[in-house]
Amino acid sequence: MRRLASFASPPITVLEPQTSMIVDDDVPITVRDGTVLRVNCYPPVTDEPVPVIMCAHPYGKDQLPSRRGRRSRFSPQYRMLRQTGPIRFSTLTGWEAPDPDWWVGHGYAVINCDLRGAGTSQGTAEILSRQEGEDIHDLIEWAGKQPWSTGRIGMLGVSYLALTQWRAASLQPPSLAAICHGKDSPTPIAT
């Protein structure tokens, strides 16, 4: 009965963002083969560069939850995959992606990337391929050169987002400082 109840009404709270940040949607980034990938960037409102939390996935960076009055709309996966406890996230949080409201509030910028062939990015998807790793490598290096970035990029996410981190890390992008693929502490990247 509890499973049915959590399916009908999962313990999810969707909140409007509370942190002051810049929202820059659909930023085009040209990767090494000329394909244009698109990202949503959420740097804090500050003159000081900050470290960056990045995720890259095929789920569509613009598939975001919404809140209307007391009602929330969120990914149906939350109904299918029973949650271990109550979850709270902002209307800027994609499926399995870091919440820009929380991370920017703690001194980071967040970048949510549509992989090749997903969302608003060009190209044909090549799931878990070397091409996908090279694309993420190029996205990381782009992020490391932004004026609001310290040049230290961490990747965050579970499931598919975790797999993309390992692929990118295997190519050793110079700006990648750490990957975090679950509840454990981040995995520093050897230099």
N, C-alpha and C positions, 0 to 999 in steps of 0.2 A: 504494500500500500504506500509506503514512503517513497518507493521508486516512482510509482505513478504520480504521486503528489509533486515530486521534484521535476517530473517531466512536464506536468501541467503548469507548474509555477516554480522554476528554478530559483535558487537563492542568489539572484543577480540584482545588483543595484547599478544603474547607469547614471552618471552624474555629469553635469555641465562642467567644463574645465574651470578651475579656480586659479590657475597660475598664469601670470602674465608671460606671454610668449609670442613670437612671430609665427604665423602660419603661412607657409609658402608651398602651395600645392602644385603638382604636376611639373616640377622642375625637370627640364630635359638634360640628360647626360649622354654624350656620345661615347660609346665604348670602342675598343681598339679596332673592331671590324666595321665601324661606321653606323652600327645600329643605335637608335636612340631609345634609351630606357628612361623611365620617369619615376621620380621620387617625391614624397611629401617631406618637407623639412620643418622642424619645430625647434629653432634655437631660442634661447631665453632673450629677454630684452635687457641687454647689457653690452658695454663696450669691451669687456674682457672675453678673450677666447675661452671656450669650455671643451671638455672631452665630449665625445659623441657616442651615443648608443645607436646601433644600426641593426635593422633586420631586413631580410630579402626573402620573398616568397611568391608563390603563384596564386595566392588567394584573392588578390585585388586589394590594393592599399586603400581604396576608396569605399570598400564595403564596411562601413562603420555603423556602430549602434546609434540609436537616436532616443531622444526623450521628448515626449509630448505630454505636458501636464504630469500626472502621476504614472503614466504608462511608459514603458520602455520597450524598444524593439532592439533585438540583438541576434547574433548568429544562431541558427537553429542547432548547431553542434552542441551548444550548452544544454539543450534539451535531451539530445541523444547520448551525450557523455556525462554521466552523473558527476556532479562536483562534490568534493570532499567537505566543503563548507561554503559559507557565504563569500561572494566575490563582488568587489566594487571596482569599477573602472570608468574612465571618462568617455565622452562621445567621440574622442579622437583615437580610440583604441581598436585596431583591427584584430581579427581572429589570431590568437597565439602571439600577438605582437606586443611590444612594451607600450605602456600607457604614457604618452607624451606629457600629460598633466603631472603625473607622479615624478617622472625622471627630470623634466625641466625644473620642477619645484625643488629638486635635489641637486641642481647645478650642472646638468647635462643638456646637450642638444639631442634630439631624436630624429633619425631618418628612417622612413618606412619606404621600402623599394618594391616596385612591381618588377618581377623578373621578366626576361625576354618572353614575349608572346602572352603575357598576363596583363590584366587591367588595361592601362593606357600605354604600355611599352610596346615598341615595335618588335618584329621578328617572330620566329616560330620557336615555341618552347622546346628545350632540350633538357628534360628533367634529369637532375643529378648527373649531368655530364661535365666534362672538362670545360666546355664552352660556358656553362653556367658558373663554374668556379672562376673563370677568367673575367666574366662579366662582374661578378661580385668583387673580385680583386680591383677592377677598374673603378667600381663605385666607392670602395674603401679609399682608394688613392684620391679620388675626386673630393670626398668628404674631408680628407686630411689637409687639403689645400684651401678650404673655405676660410674667409676672414674670421668667422665666429668659432672656428675649430682650433684646438690646441695641437692638432695633428695626431692625436691619440684616439684611435677608434676601437670600440668594443662592440662585439656582436652579441645579441641576446635573443633567445627564443627556444621553444621546445618543438619536438616532432620535426616536421619538414624544415622549420627555421633552424633547428640544431644541425640537421644534415648539411644545410648550405654553409654553415659556419666551418665545419670540418673541411669541406671541399675548398673553400676560400683560404683557410689557414694553411692547407697543404701547399699552396702556391706562394706563401710567405710574403704577402703585401707589406711593405715597410711601415705603413701607418697602422696596421692591425696590432693592438696592444693586448687584447684578451678576447676570449669567447666564453660565453656562459650558456650552458645548454640544459638548465634545469634548476633545481633548488640549491644545488651545491655552489660552492664559491667559484668565481671565474677561473678559467684555465689561462694562465699567462702564456704568451707566445714567446718561445725562445728566440733570441736575436743572434 
